Amino acid sequence: MPRDLESAKATLDAMPPLSKEPTASSSSPPPDHPLPLYRVPTTFIEDRFKKMKDLHPYALLLSQDDLDECDWLEHAAFEPHEAASREKLEYRLSVCGELCSGLFSSGYATTSGKLGELIRSRKFPSIDSSDSDRRKVLLGHVIATKHTAPVVTDDSMDFAKDWKTKYQLAPPVGHNEDGETICLHSLGVHPNFQGKGLGKVLLQGWTQRMRDAGIGKRIALICHEQFIPFYEGAGYTKIGPSKCQYGGGGWFDMVLEFDEAPKGDLDF
Ligand SMILES: CC(C)(COP(=O)(O)OP(=O)(O)OC[C@H]1O[C@@H](n2cnc3c(N)ncnc32)[C@H](O)[C@@H]1OP(=O)(O)O)[C@@H](O)C(=O)NCCC(=O)NCCS
């Protein structure tokens, strides 16, 4: 017999005989699994994603086509004196929509829970012309522009009212394509879906996209004091009180420099 077949025969001879009865070792699940193996879930969901799992959120770039949805969301998420006007949103989505992100879900009027309730309360756009009853729902958005100042200023938050008729390459107010500071002006999640981790996911994904795009040196934002830990957790650093008087003032400057090693909770 060739030598390799001899070794195969030796291996077979050493194996226990086949039997229909389960052996002692296979009759009980391994100690790590209190359930029989066929009942152990094959997908694992981290705790931080469990609250949002029925929403199946996905992120997309925004454009002026999303104006109605962003206007609706902005005024649902922010107090009236802090919400950006429809005109300002139209400006930002038109001139630099690629700096903005939307977090969406989709569903039907028959969908259960808060998503279905919302879909029944307002006409959302259809997600697909072949399934016009399936609605695309904006859960949250990030709206941003670029500016030359190293922090967010009142000028960066403003916009030239004649922007539609008078194009300016480097306007003193509003979006400046040559600016190296990406200014985050709005981060909002619809009140029905706050506290589920969507704000964190949206901020984390958008921040990473801006870093990878290589279109600026830093991100700057202003926020109220209670949100400082939220942004610090995503790697932003508190600079100090902001000079911005937008919405009555009382803001803090926060900045994330791209050339510094990432800070904060990387699992954020
Ligand atoms: C801020 C906002 C975007 C957070 O989105 P969210 O989906 O509710 O937040 P998450 O569920 O991802 O939670 C993120 C963290 O922010 C904290 N947070 C959320 N809302 C907060 C608030 N009003 N005050 C203080 N902390 C808050 C949460 O405690 C959470 O921290 P934790 O994970 O340690 O518990 C959302 O609450 C919102 O749209 N608020 C109104 C608009 C606004 O003020 N935005 C600007 C912030 S400068």
The ligand as an ORCA input file, in Angstrom:
! r2SCAN-3c Opt
* xyz 0 1
  C     -27.954     67.169     20.168
  C     -28.630     66.088     19.375
  C     -28.239     66.200     17.918
  C     -28.158     64.717     19.911
  O     -28.751     63.707     19.146
  P     -29.337     62.399     19.842
  O     -29.611     61.419     18.772
  O     -30.444     62.771     20.740
  O     -28.082     62.000     20.732
  P     -27.553     60.555     21.085
  O     -28.690     59.643     21.411
  O     -26.615     60.126     20.037
  O     -26.795     60.898     22.417
  C     -25.578     61.550     22.372
  C     -25.177     62.087     23.711
  O     -25.602     63.436     23.791
  C     -26.170     63.664     25.042
  N     -27.268     64.591     24.882
  C     -28.289     64.501     24.033
  N     -29.122     65.534     24.205
  C     -28.594     66.284     25.196
  C     -28.986     67.478     25.845
  N     -30.122     68.129     25.535
  N     -28.198     67.968     26.821
  C     -27.060     67.333     27.180
  N     -26.642     66.193     26.595
  C     -27.401     65.688     25.626
  C     -26.689     62.323     25.515
  O     -26.622     62.300     26.916
  C     -25.756     61.330     24.881
  O     -24.710     60.996     25.716
  P     -24.597     59.518     26.331
  O     -24.461     58.593     25.174
  O     -23.363     59.586     27.155
  O     -25.848     59.311     27.081
  C     -30.178     66.138     19.517
  O     -30.508     66.006     20.857
  C     -30.802     67.391     18.945
  O     -31.119     67.438     17.768
  N     -31.035     68.405     19.810
  C     -31.703     69.624     19.370
  C     -30.876     70.409     18.431
  C     -29.608     70.905     19.097
  O     -29.634     71.542     20.133
  N     -28.495     70.601     18.428
  C     -27.260     71.251     18.702
  C     -26.362     70.701     19.638
  S     -25.088     71.983     19.652
*
